[in-house]
């Protein structure tokens, strides 16, 4: 559901590589994290070079096992992560410090982030600190989050249109109307009019597929955290103002995401001191977690 419009200043492209997917009781951990921050005003310039970028990349040694498929896809395993630190309090402080340097309002964008990256980051932050960790910018305002899967689905017709005008030999319908990108009403999940809904439904919105479909080339460094951030950034810049308008009304407060699974050693502070929540029986946490796991799907 579209939110109250926010005039964003900074877009942070965010991606995680992990030990696997949360299936059959497996609890994923972060093995690599990247945050790539750019000005929203620079992204509006579709042909400009994004010279000013702020980046944070961290590799982490997981406590548990890495699923074989995850290691094969990401190239990260127990051997090459052996000398890395775990996702610890220093990592949490780095993330908080990185965000505090950025110009707000801030929107963090991740591909399939609503179902995976954002819930897992919230879980790992709480596991490290032993309590709920909330992220804010330097003004004390919450960090907004958006999922680029939904962005590319909602603007699929515009992506198709821009590609057809870029390459007349692509075989796409050059008569598609691109004019809604200049509309005074920001595009939202419910507002864009699909030129070909049946085609959009059949299209794959895996990041590698969207990238190759739009640019006609294979995505470089796929399933590398920074490589995936760069790919999403290129696609958002390609869409330009239409994408920025969409992000400004299709966001979720990071602090409102459910945990992917009950965080390790989660506790809370009460008037009588520090006490364990007993997360294994906390239905408010487990209910959100179970709901998430029922719907999670790798795009």
Buried (B, 14 or more C-beta within 10 A) or exposed (E): EBBEEBEBBBBBBBBBBBBBBBEEEBBBBBBBBBBBBBBBEBBBEEEEEBEEBBBBBBBBBBEEEBBEEBBEBBEBBEEEBEEBEBBEEEBBEBBEEBBEEBBBBBBBBBBBBBBBBBBBBBBBBBBBBBBBBEBBBEEEEBBBBBBBBBBBBBBBBBBBBBBBEEEEEBEBEEEBEBEBBEEEEBBBBEBBEBBBEEBBEEBEBBBBBBBBBBBEEEBEEBBBBBBBBBBBBBBBBBBBBBBBBBBBBBBBBBBEBBBBBBBBBBBEEEEEEEEEBEBEEBEEBBEBBEEBBEEBEEB
